[in-house]
Amino acid sequence: MSLDMKLIYVFDAYCGWSYGFARTMADVAHRHPDLPVEVVSGGLFLGGRRVPIRQFGYVQGANAEITRRTGAPFGESYERLIADGEFVMDSEAAACGMAALREVAPDRAVRLAALLQEAFYLDGLSLSEVSTYRVVAQRAGLDGDAVEAALDRVSAADDFRRARELGVTGYPTLLADLPGERIVTLVAGNASADEVERRIGALVS
C-alpha cells in the first residue's frame, strides 16, 4: 500500500481513553513504519479542571470500561492515587513533558507518548515532576539530562494551538493529512488497529 499522507495523533497524556488507544496507535505505527506521525498534546485538564481527581467521580467507572474495551491495565500505584483523591492532573505540564521528549527523539514520538502514559497509569507517577521524565527517558534509552534540559525550553502553547487549528476537542483523535491540505478523521475515541487499517485503505484505494 503506497501512502501519500501523514498521520496526526492528538492525545492527552492524562486521558484514559488515549491510554487505552496507545496499543492501537503502536500497532498502526508498526504496520506503517514509513508513515510519518505527528503527535500533538491536547489540553483536557486546564484552568478550572485542574482540581483534585476525586472531583471527577466518573474516573473509576470509565477506567473499567477502558480496560474492558481495550485491554489496557491500570497499575496499583495509580489506583492508590485514585483512592486517595488528592492528585491533580495538569495537562499543561504533561504537554510540556511530551514536547521535551519529542524534541530529543522526534522519530519516536508515538512510543514516547505511550511510555509517558504508562508512567502515570501503571506507576502512578506525576507528569508534573522532572523525575518522571528521567524515568521515561531511561526506559526509552534517551539521555535524561537532554530531556531535562529540553523541559526548560519547551511550552505547551504550540501543541494546544495546533489541536485547536485541527478542530480537535476530544481525545484520542487520529487524523490523516492528505495531499491538497485535506485532513480526514480516522478515529475519534476508540478503534482497533484493523479498523484504522480499513479506514486508511479506503482513503488510498
C-alpha positions in Angstrom: 0.0 0.0 0.0 1.6 3.3 -1.1 0.6 6.0 1.3 1.0 9.7 0.3 -0.1 11.0 3.7 0.9 11.5 7.3 -1.0 10.7 10.4 -1.7 13.3 13.2 -2.3 11.8 16.6 -3.9 14.2 19.1 -4.0 12.8 22.6 -3.8 14.0 26.2 -1.4 12.1 28.5 -4.0 12.3 31.3 -6.8 11.0 29.1 -7.7 7.4 30.0 -9.1 6.7 26.5 -5.9 8.0 25.0 -4.1 5.5 27.2 -6.4 2.7 26.0 -5.8 3.7 22.4 -2.0 3.6 22.8 -1.9 -0.1 21.8 -3.8 0.6 18.6 -1.6 3.5 17.8 1.6 1.4 18.4 0.2 -1.3 16.1 -0.7 1.2 13.3 2.8 2.7 13.5 4.4 -0.7 13.4 2.4 -1.7 10.3 3.4 1.5 8.6 7.0 2.3 9.7 7.5 4.7 6.8 4.3 6.7 7.5 5.1 10.0 9.4 3.1 10.5 12.6 2.8 13.9 14.2 2.0 13.6 17.9 0.1 16.6 19.4 -0.9 17.1 23.0 -4.3 18.4 23.8 -5.5 20.2 26.9 -8.1 18.1 28.8 -7.2 19.3 32.3 -6.6 23.0 32.3 -8.0 26.0 34.2 -10.9 25.1 36.4 -10.4 21.4 35.6 -7.1 21.3 37.5 -8.7 20.1 40.6 -8.3 17.0 42.9 -9.0 13.9 41.0 -11.8 12.9 43.4 -13.9 15.7 41.8 -14.1 13.5 38.6 -16.4 10.9 40.1 -16.6 9.0 36.8 -13.0 8.1 36.6 -13.1 4.6 38.1 -16.2 3.6 36.1 -14.5 4.9 32.9 -11.3 3.1 33.6 -13.2 -0.2 34.0 -14.8 0.4 30.6 -11.4 1.3 29.1 -9.9 -2.0 30.3 -13.0 -3.9 29.0 -12.8 -2.4 25.6 -9.0 -2.1 25.0 -7.4 -4.4 27.5 -5.3 -1.6 29.0 -4.3 -2.3 32.6 -4.2 0.2 35.4 -1.5 -0.3 38.0 -1.8 -0.5 41.8 0.2 2.7 42.3 -2.2 4.6 40.0 -5.2 3.0 41.8 -3.8 4.3 45.1 -3.8 7.9 43.6 -7.4 7.5 42.7 -8.3 6.1 46.1 -6.5 9.0 47.9 -8.3 11.5 45.6 -5.9 14.4 46.1 -3.8 14.1 42.9 -4.3 17.0 40.4 -3.9 16.3 36.7 -2.3 19.2 34.8 -2.4 18.8 31.1 -0.1 21.8 30.5 2.7 20.1 32.5 2.1 16.8 30.7 2.2 18.6 27.3 5.4 20.3 28.2 6.9 16.9 29.1 5.8 15.4 25.9 7.2 18.3 23.9 10.6 17.8 25.7 10.7 14.0 24.9 9.6 14.7 21.3 12.4 17.3 20.9 15.0 14.8 22.0 13.7 11.9 19.9 11.2 13.2 17.3 11.1 10.0 15.3 9.9 8.0 18.4 7.0 10.3 19.5 4.4 7.5 19.4 6.4 5.3 21.7 7.3 8.1 24.0 3.6 9.1 24.3 2.8 5.6 25.4 5.7 5.4 27.9 4.5 8.7 29.3 1.1 7.4 29.9 2.4 4.1 31.4 4.4 6.2 33.9 1.1 7.6 35.1 -1.5 4.8 34.6 0.8 2.0 35.7 3.3 3.6 38.1 1.2 6.5 39.5 4.0 9.0 38.7 3.1 12.7 38.3 3.6 14.2 34.9 4.4 17.4 36.6 7.6 16.1 38.1 11.0 16.3 36.3 11.9 13.0 37.9 9.2 11.3 35.9 10.7 12.4 32.6 14.0 11.0 33.7 12.3 7.7 34.3 10.7 7.8 30.9 13.9 8.8 29.3 15.7 5.8 30.9 13.0 3.4 29.7 13.3 4.8 26.2 17.1 4.7 26.2 17.3 8.5 26.0 19.7 10.9 27.7 17.9 12.1 30.9 20.0 15.2 31.0 18.9 16.1 27.5 15.3 15.6 28.3 15.5 17.7 31.5 17.3 20.5 29.5 14.6 20.4 26.9 11.9 20.8 29.6 13.4 24.3 30.3 12.9 25.3 26.7 9.5 23.9 25.6 6.0 25.1 26.2 2.6 23.6 25.7 1.3 26.5 23.7 2.2 25.3 20.2 0.6 21.9 20.8 -2.6 23.4 22.2 -2.7 25.8 19.2 -2.2 23.0 16.8 -5.0 21.0 18.3 -7.3 24.0 18.1 -6.4 24.6 14.4 -7.2 21.0 13.7 -10.6 21.4 15.4 -9.9 18.6 17.8 -11.9 18.8 21.1 -11.9 15.1 22.2 -9.1 12.6 22.8 -7.8 10.5 21.3 -8.2 11.7 17.7 -6.3 10.3 14.8 -6.3 12.2 11.6 -5.0 11.6 8.1 -3.3 14.6 6.5 -3.7 14.0 2.7 -2.3 15.8 -0.3 -4.0 19.1 -1.0 -4.2 20.0 2.7 -7.2 17.7 3.1 -7.5 16.3 6.7 -9.7 13.4 7.4 -10.7 12.0 10.8 -9.8 8.3 11.1 -10.6 7.9 14.8 -12.4 10.0 17.3 -12.5 8.0 20.5 -11.5 4.3 20.2 -10.9 1.9 17.4 -8.9 -1.3 16.7 -5.8 -1.3 14.5 -7.7 -3.4 12.0 -10.4 -0.7 11.9 -7.8 2.0 11.4 -6.2 -0.1 8.6 -9.5 -0.4 6.8 -10.1 3.4 7.0 -6.6 4.1 5.7 -7.2 1.6 2.9 -10.4 3.3 1.9 -8.6 6.7 1.6 -5.9 5.4 -0.7 -7.9 3.0 -2.8 
